[in-house]
């Protein structure tokens, strides 16, 4: 029998489109991958499939109508968007916010940070697929825990997701009898579950193989590109707006900033896991020190067009679950913003993709993109 000879030839680069409709791109996002075999040699990201035009829409609505609109940008942490917006407007008009309102803002923001990280962790399990028995176990566990937070939001505001909690001058809803008990029970429950996730993942050799040394973002590159949030802190850069530029009385709470060392997908996972613990600790401190008093420095709004900030501009930024979320508002003295610009963390974070994907296998693309945790309502705002 004649010997079978296998001849391997170099066929050059193969162009492969990943997306825009692809479950592992976390939204409508297209990656134009150029491959040699299974190795990525070049990548061109394409965005713009989900453009909402919210910044232009802001020029047609009054200030008091815009907070709920912005909750739809980063749809995994709605309150973060509205908080950045109201802080910018309050800065523009030099409006003081009651201490109780600031504490409640922090409480809801941190609960939604945990909920957002749970969505990330669950979908990251799906991204890695076979590394976690198909990933559905971790996904279902995380969404089970997230439901606990959604139930709290519903009890507090009447809405599970887009809470419409923040308004210019304070918050809309105050706590109800038994709220502290409900939150503390949820915190205790979640802390135990986080320990379970840690044991399940960090004792899984396939999870470690798929994340350690994968998608490394050196600290210099992270700062040069402008990434922020857990992606930046995973590279060992200790920048968190809650600490570096405190807002909403964050300076009154004790919490640490988890940091990575290598800047790989594993470090980004660890940073988010530890951030959930810190957020729960902040929530416990809020309940222990919740001040008495009012929840808004303004009377209820009957006619939104009455509110007319003076001419000028103001910028405010917060630490969203994905990083620095900033809002620049420009006023011409009318009831509607003259211009409004959003500095979206997901947009800046995915800018690092062309720098870190080359040299990895196609299978690693999914893990790296998932580790960045982009939300495309936040990108294509």
C-alpha positions as CSV (number, residue, x, y, z in Angstrom):
1,X,0.0,0.0,0.0
2,X,1.4,3.4,-1.0
3,X,2.3,5.6,1.9
4,X,0.0,8.6,2.4
5,X,2.0,11.8,2.6
6,X,0.6,14.9,4.3
7,X,1.8,18.1,2.7
8,X,1.3,21.4,4.6
9,X,1.4,24.5,2.5
10,X,1.3,28.2,3.6
11,X,-1.9,29.7,2.2
12,X,-1.4,33.2,3.6
13,X,-3.9,35.0,5.7
14,X,-7.6,34.0,6.1
15,X,-10.1,36.7,6.8
16,X,-12.8,35.7,9.2
17,X,-15.8,37.8,10.3
18,X,-16.8,37.2,13.9
19,X,-20.2,38.9,14.3
20,X,-22.0,41.2,14.2
21,X,-24.7,38.7,15.3
22,X,-22.6,36.4,17.4
23,X,-23.5,35.2,21.0
24,X,-19.9,35.7,22.2
25,X,-19.5,39.3,21.0
26,X,-21.8,40.4,23.8
27,X,-23.9,42.5,21.5
28,X,-23.9,43.5,17.8
29,X,-20.2,43.9,17.3
30,X,-18.1,42.6,14.4
31,X,-14.5,41.6,14.6
32,X,-12.6,41.3,11.3
33,X,-10.0,38.6,12.1
34,X,-7.0,37.8,9.9
35,X,-5.7,34.4,10.7
36,X,-2.7,32.2,9.9
37,X,-3.9,28.8,10.8
38,X,-5.8,29.3,14.0
39,X,-3.6,32.3,15.1
40,X,-4.8,35.8,14.9
41,X,-2.3,38.1,13.2
42,X,-4.4,41.2,12.8
43,X,-7.9,42.4,13.9
44,X,-10.2,45.2,12.8
45,X,-13.1,46.0,15.1
46,X,-16.3,47.4,13.7
47,X,-18.9,49.1,15.9
48,X,-22.0,51.2,15.1
49,X,-24.6,48.5,14.7
50,X,-26.6,49.6,17.8
51,X,-26.4,53.4,17.6
52,X,-29.0,55.0,19.8
53,X,-28.3,58.6,19.3
54,X,-28.9,59.4,22.9
55,X,-26.6,62.4,23.0
56,X,-28.5,64.1,20.2
57,X,-31.8,63.1,21.7
58,X,-30.7,65.0,24.8
59,X,-31.0,68.2,22.9
60,X,-34.8,67.6,22.5
61,X,-35.8,66.8,26.1
62,X,-35.8,68.8,29.3
63,X,-33.2,68.0,32.0
64,X,-35.7,66.3,34.3
65,X,-36.8,64.0,31.5
66,X,-33.3,62.7,30.7
67,X,-32.3,60.7,33.8
68,X,-34.5,57.7,32.8
69,X,-33.3,58.0,29.2
70,X,-29.7,57.5,30.2
71,X,-30.5,54.4,32.2
72,X,-30.8,52.6,28.9
73,X,-27.2,53.1,27.8
74,X,-25.3,50.7,30.0
75,X,-28.3,48.5,30.5
76,X,-26.5,46.2,33.0
77,X,-26.0,49.0,35.5
78,X,-28.8,51.5,34.7
79,X,-28.4,53.6,37.9
80,X,-24.8,54.4,37.1
81,X,-25.8,56.2,33.9
82,X,-28.4,58.4,35.5
83,X,-26.1,59.1,38.5
84,X,-23.4,60.5,36.2
85,X,-26.0,62.7,34.5
86,X,-27.6,64.1,37.6
87,X,-24.2,64.8,39.2
88,X,-23.2,66.8,36.1
89,X,-26.4,68.9,36.2
90,X,-26.1,69.4,40.0
91,X,-22.5,70.6,39.5
92,X,-23.7,73.0,36.7
93,X,-26.3,74.6,39.0
94,X,-24.3,74.2,42.3
95,X,-27.1,72.1,43.8
96,X,-26.6,70.5,47.2
97,X,-27.9,66.9,47.7
98,X,-29.1,65.7,51.1
99,X,-26.8,63.2,52.9
100,X,-29.6,60.6,53.1
101,X,-30.1,60.8,49.3
102,X,-26.3,60.4,48.7
103,X,-26.3,57.3,50.9
104,X,-29.2,55.8,49.0
105,X,-27.5,56.6,45.7
106,X,-24.4,54.7,46.9
107,X,-26.5,51.7,48.1
108,X,-28.4,51.3,44.8
109,X,-25.2,51.8,42.7
110,X,-23.3,49.2,44.7
111,X,-26.1,46.6,44.5
112,X,-26.3,47.2,40.8
113,X,-22.5,46.8,40.5
114,X,-22.8,43.4,42.1
115,X,-25.7,42.5,39.7
116,X,-23.7,43.7,36.7
117,X,-20.6,41.6,37.7
118,X,-22.9,38.6,38.2
119,X,-24.1,38.9,34.6
120,X,-20.5,39.2,33.5
121,X,-19.4,36.2,35.4
122,X,-22.3,34.0,34.3
123,X,-21.9,34.9,30.6
124,X,-18.1,34.5,30.9
125,X,-18.8,30.9,31.9
126,X,-20.8,30.6,28.6
127,X,-17.9,32.2,26.7
128,X,-15.5,29.6,28.0
129,X,-18.0,26.8,27.3
130,X,-16.5,23.4,27.8
131,X,-14.1,24.8,30.4
132,X,-17.0,24.8,32.8
133,X,-19.2,21.9,31.7
134,X,-20.7,23.9,29.0
135,X,-20.8,27.0,31.2
136,X,-24.5,26.8,31.9
137,X,-24.0,25.8,35.5
138,X,-22.2,29.0,36.4
139,X,-24.5,31.1,34.3
140,X,-27.6,29.8,36.1
141,X,-26.0,30.2,39.5
142,X,-25.1,33.8,38.8
143,X,-28.6,34.7,37.5
144,X,-30.1,33.0,40.5
145,X,-28.2,35.4,42.8
146,X,-28.9,38.3,40.6
147,X,-32.6,37.7,41.0
148,X,-32.2,38.5,44.8
149,X,-30.9,41.9,43.9
150,X,-33.6,42.5,41.3
151,X,-36.2,41.6,44.0
152,X,-34.7,44.2,46.3
153,X,-34.9,46.9,43.6
154,X,-38.5,46.0,42.9
155,X,-39.4,46.3,46.6
156,X,-37.6,49.7,46.8
157,X,-38.6,51.3,43.6
158,X,-41.4,49.2,42.1
159,X,-39.1,48.4,39.1
160,X,-36.7,45.5,38.9
161,X,-34.2,46.8,36.4
162,X,-34.5,50.5,35.2
163,X,-35.2,51.8,38.7
164,X,-35.5,55.5,37.9
165,X,-34.0,56.1,41.3
166,X,-31.9,59.2,40.7
167,X,-33.3,62.6,40.0
168,X,-31.7,66.1,39.9
169,X,-31.4,67.0,43.6
170,X,-31.7,63.6,45.2
171,X,-33.5,60.3,44.8
172,X,-37.2,59.4,44.2
173,X,-37.6,56.6,46.7
174,X,-37.0,56.2,50.4
175,X,-36.5,52.9,52.2
176,X,-39.6,50.9,53.5
177,X,-40.0,49.2,56.9
178,X,-38.0,46.0,56.9
179,X,-35.7,47.2,54.0
180,X,-32.6,46.9,56.2
181,X,-33.4,43.4,57.1
182,X,-34.0,42.4,53.5
183,X,-30.7,43.9,52.3
184,X,-28.6,42.3,55.1
185,X,-30.1,38.9,54.4
186,X,-29.3,39.3,50.7
187,X,-25.7,40.4,51.5
188,X,-25.1,37.4,53.8
189,X,-26.5,35.1,51.1
190,X,-24.4,36.6,48.3
191,X,-21.2,36.5,50.3
192,X,-21.5,32.7,50.7
193,X,-22.2,32.3,46.9
194,X,-19.1,34.3,46.0
195,X,-17.0,31.9,48.0
196,X,-18.6,29.0,46.0
197,X,-17.7,30.7,42.7
198,X,-14.2,31.1,43.8
199,X,-13.8,27.5,44.8
200,X,-15.5,26.2,41.6
201,X,-13.4,28.3,39.2
202,X,-10.0,28.5,40.8
203,X,-9.8,24.8,41.3
204,X,-10.7,24.2,37.7
205,X,-7.5,23.5,35.7
206,X,-9.3,24.2,32.4
207,X,-10.6,27.6,33.6
208,X,-7.1,28.5,34.7
209,X,-5.6,27.4,31.4
210,X,-8.1,29.5,29.4
211,X,-7.6,32.7,31.4
212,X,-4.0,32.8,32.9
213,X,-1.6,34.4,30.5
214,X,-4.3,35.2,28.0
215,X,-5.1,38.7,26.8
216,X,-2.4,40.4,28.8
217,X,-2.8,44.2,28.9
218,X,0.5,45.8,30.2
219,X,-0.1,48.8,32.5
220,X,1.5,51.2,30.1
221,X,-0.7,50.1,27.2
222,X,-3.8,50.3,29.5
223,X,-3.0,53.9,30.4
224,X,-2.1,54.8,26.8
225,X,-5.3,53.5,25.3
226,X,-7.5,54.9,28.1
227,X,-9.1,51.8,29.6
228,X,-10.6,52.1,33.0
229,X,-12.5,50.1,35.7
230,X,-11.6,46.5,36.3
231,X,-9.8,46.2,33.0
232,X,-7.3,48.9,34.2
233,X,-7.1,47.6,37.7
234,X,-6.5,44.1,36.4
235,X,-3.3,45.5,35.0
236,X,-2.2,46.7,38.4
237,X,-3.1,50.4,38.1
238,X,-4.9,51.5,41.3
239,X,-7.3,54.1,39.8
240,X,-10.9,54.1,41.0
241,X,-12.9,57.3,40.9
242,X,-14.7,56.4,44.1
243,X,-11.3,56.7,45.8
244,X,-9.4,59.1,43.6
245,X,-12.2,61.6,43.0
246,X,-14.9,60.8,45.5
247,X,-18.5,61.6,44.7
248,X,-21.8,61.0,46.5
249,X,-20.0,60.8,49.9
250,X,-17.9,57.7,48.9
251,X,-15.1,59.2,51.0
252,X,-17.1,58.2,54.1
253,X,-16.9,54.5,53.4
254,X,-14.1,52.1,54.0
255,X,-13.3,49.7,51.1
256,X,-10.2,48.5,49.2
257,X,-9.4,48.5,45.5
258,X,-8.6,45.0,44.3
259,X,-5.7,45.0,41.8
260,X,-4.2,42.4,39.4
261,X,-0.5,41.8,38.7
262,X,-0.3,40.3,35.2
263,X,-3.1,42.1,33.4
264,X,-4.5,38.9,32.0
265,X,-8.1,37.6,31.7
266,X,-7.6,35.8,35.1
267,X,-6.6,39.0,36.9
268,X,-9.7,40.8,35.4
269,X,-11.8,37.9,36.8
270,X,-10.3,38.2,40.2
271,X,-10.7,42.0,40.4
272,X,-14.4,41.7,39.6
273,X,-14.9,38.9,42.1
274,X,-13.3,40.8,44.9
275,X,-15.1,44.0,43.9
276,X,-18.4,42.2,44.6
277,X,-17.2,41.6,48.2
278,X,-16.2,45.2,48.6
279,X,-19.5,46.4,47.2
280,X,-21.4,44.3,49.7
281,X,-19.3,45.7,52.5
282,X,-20.2,49.3,51.3
283,X,-23.9,48.4,51.3
284,X,-23.6,47.1,54.9
285,X,-21.9,50.4,55.9
286,X,-24.7,52.4,54.2
287,X,-27.3,50.7,56.3
288,X,-25.3,51.1,59.5
289,X,-24.9,54.8,59.0
290,X,-27.9,55.9,57.0
291,X,-28.6,59.5,58.0
292,X,-32.0,60.9,58.8
293,X,-33.5,63.7,56.7
294,X,-35.0,64.4,53.3
295,X,-34.2,62.5,50.1
296,X,-34.3,65.5,47.7
297,X,-33.4,69.2,47.8
298,X,-36.0,70.1,45.2
299,X,-39.8,70.1,45.3
300,X,-41.6,67.5,43.1
301,X,-41.5,68.6,39.4
302,X,-44.8,69.5,37.9
303,X,-43.5,71.2,34.7
304,X,-40.1,70.0,33.5
305,X,-39.6,73.0,31.3
306,X,-39.4,75.3,34.4
307,X,-35.9,74.1,35.3
308,X,-33.4,76.3,33.4
309,X,-29.8,76.0,34.4
310,X,-27.6,79.1,33.8
311,X,-25.3,79.2,30.8
312,X,-22.1,77.2,31.3
313,X,-20.8,73.6,31.2
314,X,-20.0,71.0,33.7
315,X,-18.4,67.5,33.7
316,X,-19.0,64.7,36.3
317,X,-17.7,61.2,36.3
318,X,-18.4,58.1,38.3
319,X,-17.0,54.6,38.7
320,X,-19.4,52.4,36.8
321,X,-19.0,48.6,36.8
322,X,-17.1,49.0,33.5
323,X,-15.0,52.0,34.5
324,X,-15.1,55.8,34.1
325,X,-18.5,57.0,33.0
326,X,-18.5,60.7,32.5
327,X,-21.1,63.2,31.3
328,X,-20.3,66.7,29.9
329,X,-23.4,68.9,29.8
330,X,-23.4,72.3,28.1
331,X,-26.2,74.8,28.9
332,X,-27.4,77.8,26.9
333,X,-29.9,78.8,29.6
334,X,-32.8,77.0,28.1
335,X,-34.8,74.1,29.6
336,X,-32.9,71.6,27.4
337,X,-29.2,70.9,27.1
338,X,-27.4,72.7,24.3
339,X,-25.0,69.8,24.0
340,X,-24.4,66.6,26.0
341,X,-21.5,64.2,25.7
342,X,-21.0,60.8,27.3
343,X,-17.5,59.4,28.1
344,X,-18.5,55.7,27.9
345,X,-16.1,53.1,29.5
346,X,-17.0,50.2,27.2
347,X,-16.1,52.3,24.2
348,X,-12.6,53.0,25.5
349,X,-12.1,49.5,26.9
350,X,-12.7,47.7,23.5
351,X,-10.2,50.1,21.9
352,X,-7.5,47.8,23.4
353,X,-8.7,44.8,21.3
354,X,-6.4,45.4,18.2
355,X,-3.4,45.6,20.5
356,X,-3.9,42.4,22.5
357,X,-5.6,39.9,20.2
358,X,-2.8,39.3,17.7
359,X,-0.8,36.2,18.6
360,X,-3.7,34.4,20.3
361,X,-5.8,31.5,19.0
362,X,-9.3,32.0,17.7
363,X,-10.6,30.2,20.7
364,X,-8.9,32.8,22.9
365,X,-10.7,35.7,21.2
366,X,-14.0,34.8,22.9
367,X,-12.3,34.6,26.3
368,X,-10.4,37.9,25.9
369,X,-13.5,39.8,24.7
370,X,-15.6,38.4,27.5
371,X,-12.9,39.5,30.1
372,X,-13.3,43.1,28.9
373,X,-17.1,43.0,29.8
374,X,-18.3,45.4,27.1
375,X,-21.9,46.6,26.9
376,X,-22.8,47.8,23.5
377,X,-25.5,50.2,24.5
378,X,-22.6,51.9,26.3
379,X,-20.5,51.7,23.1
380,X,-23.0,52.7,20.5
381,X,-24.8,55.3,22.6
